[in-house]
Amino acid sequence: MMSTVKVDTLGQQIIDRYQKGFPLSTTPFKDIANELGLEEQRVIDCVSSLQESEIVSRVGPVFNHEKAGASTLAAISVPEQLLNEVADQVNRFDEVNHNYAREHEYNLWFVVTATDEQHLERTLRAIQNTTGYAILNLPMEQAYHIDLGFKLNWS
Amino acid sequence: MSEAHSAPKLNDIQQQALKCAIQSGLPVDSRPYLTLANIIGGSEQQVITCIEEWINNGLIKRFGLVVKHHKLGYNANAMVVWNIPSHLVDEIGERIKQSGLVTLCYRRPRRLPDWNYNLFCMIHGKDRGQVLQQLNQLIKTCQLTEIEHDILFSYKQFKQCGGRFHRQHHTAPSAHCVPERKAINHG
């Protein structure tokens, strides 16, 4: 079972406020510090430590890859005892950026991101050939709601 | 800022290099955009203007701290998929968005006979119970009782990292992402 990491009040404040809308100024950490009435260094230290403890994976963009190039959600159905092995094969593709086991007959779900449609098609074929399993290819057709970071419950 | 308008835009190669440079995160220092500018051979203001443009045109969905939810005790996530009559899917997609109960809501194609769901949403919670509770609330709020659905809880995370841009004309990988294998607590 995974232990939950504690985040101090400053860390919580920064996360709540800046999952989106990080300042685009020459001194963004200073701007955050000014807003919170703190020294710039405290904010830099706080964000660094959030990254070191892997609570925050990065400060930066979440790209819309449908717009940036080509991407799709793919699924395959793998016998449970082979799941780890096949997941490793899939992970070896640089174009794969999310890969999860899910409770369904289609039990391995991954997102493939490529520079363009041809690159995407090529990658899907290659994954199919490597793993030997047919891919369910489910590209996004319409986004009603995109991930904007959600409100966390700190209790 | 007038300076921003008079400065020429970053060229395509610089823009591609900037995408590669920021996808793994900004340097956490006092002048992160200056550091990036030095890496890609542009000016600090060009970098800022370019990122602003990407946010405005939707290439960047959000710009800020990207949280690893499982570290904060968000151990359950379910992809909930729905089989919605095609003429209703846009209306229901909007309703689900309005509910504020999901983190994502996308329409995707059916693949008959293997797959007959056309609307996908993601629900995150601290445990399975919380996710199911949220789903029940969603069904009530959005009047989805009659709609066939399935709940795909995740139970293992094999890899998770931001999507990647690949430096054109280079074979070297543009960013480092270590695949991880994590058991996810069912709660």
Interface residues (C-beta under 8 A of the other chain):
Chain A: M1 M2 T4 V5 V7 I14 I15 Y18 Q19 K20 G21 F22 L24 S25 T26 T27 P28 F29 K30 E40 I44 V47 S48 L50 Q51 S53 E54 I55 V56 S57 R58 V59 G60 P61 V62 F63 N64 H65 K67 A68 G69 S71 L73 L83 N84 A87 D88 V90 N91 D94 E95 V96 N97 H98 N99 Y100 A101 R102 E103 H104 Y106 W109 F110 V111 T113 T115 L136 N137 L138 P139 M140 E141 Q142 A143 Y144 H145 I146 D147 L148 G149 F150 L152 N153
Chain B: K19 I22 Q23 S24 G25 L26 V28 D29 S30 R31 P32 Y33 L34 E44 I48 I51 E52 W54 I55 N57 G58 L59 I60 K61 R62 F63 G64 L65 V66 V67 K68 H70 K71 L72 G73 Y74 N75 M79 D90 G93 E94 I96 K97 V102 T103 L104 C105 Y106 R107 R108 P109 R111 D114 W115 F120 C121 M122 H124 K126 D150 I151 L152 F153 S154 Y155 K156 Q157 F158 K159 Q160 C161 G162 G163 R164 F165 H166 Q168 P173 C177 P179 R181 K182 A183 I184 N185
